[in-house]
């Protein structure tokens, strides 16, 4: 039987609690903008900010600008500045790995497994998140969608990681929270897959639909990777 040699890890909502961070940042930004004079119900403002993210993508940088244009018909730069500052302060304070993520990766590396980070995030914010949480030093290779010009489930991002780590597809295990991206991409290349059940289910509109894509395994806690891989090998 072929043994697993490399672990492919998604980042947002797999290693890092990105959804929690994003929600807290938006709420903090909205509260600051309301204090600065924005006249709108808080709940409505929060919903409209997320409407911009839904339309433009969760990494969209000008989300508050677009929100203010829609809400006010123009950008009030004092209100914008207050919102951006509050967003950044909250982001820097709350982004962190899920419990036992770092210790589990360290244990896997000590056992000789190669670790690849595979993310659809743009390179700069991806590296900012990895470096801010100390995960950057735990990986053997980091691959963003920007590096290969394609997002998961496109095979390019998986093939790039395999080439860098010098492993075959049957020697890899993909771990992620999105069935339609992480799991489908792995299955299309006959790579074994693990769906983390604590990830994107509470925010992604496509999550329920994507659940028709079945992973090989499911875990409720990241630490469960170690006994799972031990059984596979």
C-alpha positions as CSV (number, residue, x, y, z in Angstrom):
1,X,0.0,0.0,0.0
2,X,1.3,3.5,-0.9
3,X,2.0,5.6,2.1
4,X,1.0,9.2,2.6
5,X,4.1,11.5,2.4
6,X,2.7,15.0,2.0
7,X,-0.2,16.9,3.6
8,X,-1.8,19.7,1.6
9,X,-3.5,22.2,3.9
10,X,-6.0,24.9,3.0
11,X,-5.7,28.0,5.2
12,X,-8.8,30.1,5.7
13,X,-11.3,28.2,7.9
14,X,-9.1,25.2,8.0
15,X,-6.0,26.5,9.8
16,X,-7.2,30.0,10.7
17,X,-10.6,31.1,11.9
18,X,-11.0,33.5,9.0
19,X,-14.8,33.7,9.2
20,X,-14.8,34.8,12.8
21,X,-12.1,37.4,12.1
22,X,-14.0,38.8,9.1
23,X,-17.3,39.1,11.0
24,X,-15.7,40.8,14.0
25,X,-13.7,43.2,11.7
26,X,-16.9,44.2,9.8
27,X,-18.8,44.8,13.0
28,X,-16.0,46.9,14.4
29,X,-15.7,48.9,11.2
30,X,-19.5,49.5,11.1
31,X,-19.5,50.6,14.8
32,X,-16.7,53.1,14.1
33,X,-18.5,54.5,11.1
34,X,-21.7,54.9,13.0
35,X,-19.8,56.8,15.7
36,X,-18.3,59.0,13.0
37,X,-21.8,60.0,11.7
38,X,-23.0,57.3,9.4
39,X,-26.8,57.3,9.7
40,X,-28.0,53.7,9.2
41,X,-29.3,50.9,11.4
42,X,-26.3,48.8,12.5
43,X,-27.7,45.5,11.3
44,X,-28.5,46.9,7.9
45,X,-25.0,48.3,7.5
46,X,-23.3,45.1,8.4
47,X,-25.5,43.2,5.9
48,X,-24.7,45.7,3.2
49,X,-20.9,45.4,3.8
50,X,-21.2,41.6,3.4
51,X,-23.3,42.2,0.2
52,X,-20.3,43.9,-1.3
53,X,-18.1,40.9,-0.3
54,X,-20.6,38.5,-1.9
55,X,-20.5,40.5,-5.1
56,X,-16.7,41.2,-5.3
57,X,-15.1,38.4,-3.3
58,X,-14.1,38.0,0.4
59,X,-10.6,39.5,-0.2
60,X,-12.0,42.7,-1.9
61,X,-10.0,45.6,-0.6
62,X,-12.4,48.5,-1.4
63,X,-15.3,47.0,0.4
64,X,-15.9,50.0,2.7
65,X,-15.6,52.5,-0.1
66,X,-18.2,50.6,-2.2
67,X,-20.5,50.3,0.8
68,X,-20.3,54.1,1.5
69,X,-20.9,54.9,-2.2
70,X,-24.1,52.9,-2.0
71,X,-25.2,54.1,1.4
72,X,-24.4,57.8,1.0
73,X,-24.0,58.3,-2.7
74,X,-20.4,59.3,-2.1
75,X,-17.4,58.5,0.0
76,X,-17.2,60.4,3.3
77,X,-13.5,60.1,3.9
78,X,-13.7,60.8,7.7
79,X,-16.2,58.0,8.1
80,X,-14.2,55.7,5.8
81,X,-10.9,56.4,7.7
82,X,-12.6,55.6,11.0
83,X,-14.0,52.3,9.6
84,X,-10.7,51.2,8.1
85,X,-8.7,51.9,11.3
86,X,-11.2,50.0,13.4
87,X,-11.2,47.1,10.9
88,X,-7.4,46.9,11.0
89,X,-7.1,47.1,14.7
90,X,-9.6,44.2,15.1
91,X,-8.0,42.1,12.4
92,X,-4.6,42.3,14.0
93,X,-6.0,41.3,17.4
94,X,-8.2,38.4,16.6
95,X,-6.7,36.4,13.7
96,X,-5.4,33.1,15.1
97,X,-5.2,29.4,14.3
98,X,-7.8,27.0,15.5
99,X,-6.9,25.0,18.6
100,X,-3.9,22.6,18.2
101,X,-3.3,23.5,14.6
102,X,0.4,24.5,15.1
103,X,1.2,21.7,17.5
104,X,-0.4,19.1,15.2
105,X,1.6,20.4,12.2
106,X,4.8,20.3,14.2
107,X,4.1,16.7,15.2
108,X,3.4,15.8,11.5
109,X,6.7,17.4,10.5
110,X,8.6,15.5,13.2
111,X,7.1,12.3,11.8
112,X,8.6,13.2,8.4
113,X,5.6,14.4,6.5
114,X,6.0,17.3,4.0
115,X,3.6,20.2,4.5
116,X,2.2,22.3,1.7
117,X,-0.1,25.3,2.1
118,X,-2.6,25.6,-0.8
119,X,-4.8,28.8,-0.8
120,X,-7.1,30.7,-3.1
121,X,-6.1,33.9,-1.3
122,X,-3.9,36.4,-3.1
123,X,-0.2,36.1,-2.3
124,X,0.2,39.2,-0.2
125,X,-2.7,38.8,2.2
126,X,-2.0,35.0,2.4
127,X,1.6,35.6,3.5
128,X,0.4,38.3,6.0
129,X,-1.9,35.9,7.6
130,X,0.7,33.1,7.7
131,X,3.4,35.3,9.1
132,X,1.1,37.0,11.7
133,X,0.1,33.6,13.1
134,X,3.5,31.9,12.9
135,X,2.4,29.2,10.4
136,X,4.8,30.4,7.7
137,X,7.7,28.6,9.3
138,X,5.8,25.3,9.5
139,X,5.3,24.7,5.8
140,X,7.7,23.3,3.2
141,X,5.9,25.1,0.3
142,X,3.2,27.7,0.1
143,X,1.2,28.0,-3.1
144,X,-1.4,30.7,-3.7
145,X,-3.9,30.8,-6.6
146,X,-1.9,33.9,-7.7
147,X,1.2,31.7,-8.1
148,X,-0.3,29.4,-10.6
149,X,-3.0,31.6,-12.2
150,X,-5.9,29.4,-11.0
151,X,-8.0,28.7,-7.9
152,X,-9.0,25.4,-6.5
153,X,-10.5,23.0,-7.7
154,X,-8.3,23.7,-10.8
155,X,-5.6,21.0,-10.8
156,X,-2.8,23.4,-11.4
157,X,-2.4,24.4,-7.7
158,X,-2.2,20.7,-6.6
159,X,0.1,19.8,-9.4
160,X,2.4,22.7,-8.6
161,X,2.7,21.5,-4.9
162,X,3.3,17.9,-6.0
163,X,6.1,19.0,-8.3
164,X,7.7,21.2,-5.5
165,X,7.6,18.4,-3.0
166,X,8.5,15.7,-5.5
167,X,5.6,13.5,-4.5
168,X,2.9,11.5,-6.5
169,X,-0.8,12.1,-6.1
170,X,-1.4,8.8,-4.3
171,X,1.2,10.0,-1.7
172,X,-0.8,13.1,-0.8
173,X,-3.7,14.0,1.5
174,X,-5.7,17.2,1.0
175,X,-7.3,18.9,4.1
176,X,-9.8,21.7,3.6
177,X,-13.2,23.1,4.5
178,X,-14.8,23.7,1.1
179,X,-16.2,20.6,-0.7
180,X,-16.5,22.4,-4.0
181,X,-12.9,23.6,-3.9
182,X,-10.6,21.6,-1.7
183,X,-12.4,18.2,-1.9
184,X,-13.4,18.4,-5.6
185,X,-9.9,19.5,-6.6
186,X,-8.4,16.6,-4.7
187,X,-10.9,14.0,-6.0
188,X,-10.4,15.1,-9.6
189,X,-6.7,14.1,-9.2
190,X,-7.4,11.0,-7.2
191,X,-5.8,12.6,-4.1
192,X,-7.3,11.4,-0.8
193,X,-9.3,14.2,0.9
194,X,-10.3,15.2,4.4
195,X,-13.1,17.7,5.1
196,X,-12.9,19.7,8.3
197,X,-16.3,20.1,9.8
198,X,-15.6,23.3,11.8
199,X,-14.9,25.5,8.7
200,X,-17.0,27.4,6.2
201,X,-20.4,25.9,6.8
202,X,-21.8,28.9,8.7
203,X,-20.9,31.5,6.0
204,X,-20.7,30.0,2.6
205,X,-23.9,30.2,0.5
206,X,-22.6,27.3,-1.7
207,X,-21.7,25.0,1.2
208,X,-24.9,23.0,1.4
209,X,-25.0,22.5,-2.4
210,X,-21.3,21.5,-2.4
211,X,-21.9,18.8,0.3
212,X,-22.9,16.5,-2.5
213,X,-19.2,16.2,-3.1
214,X,-18.1,13.6,-0.7
215,X,-14.6,13.6,1.0
216,X,-12.8,10.4,1.8
217,X,-12.7,11.4,5.5
218,X,-14.2,14.0,7.9
219,X,-12.7,15.4,11.1
220,X,-14.2,17.6,13.8
221,X,-10.9,18.7,15.2
222,X,-7.6,19.4,13.4
223,X,-5.7,17.2,15.9
224,X,-7.6,14.2,14.5
225,X,-5.3,14.2,11.5
226,X,-2.6,12.4,13.3
227,X,-4.5,9.2,14.2
228,X,-6.2,9.3,10.8
229,X,-2.9,9.4,8.9
230,X,-1.5,6.7,11.2
231,X,-4.3,4.4,10.1
232,X,-3.8,5.2,6.5
233,X,-0.1,4.4,6.7
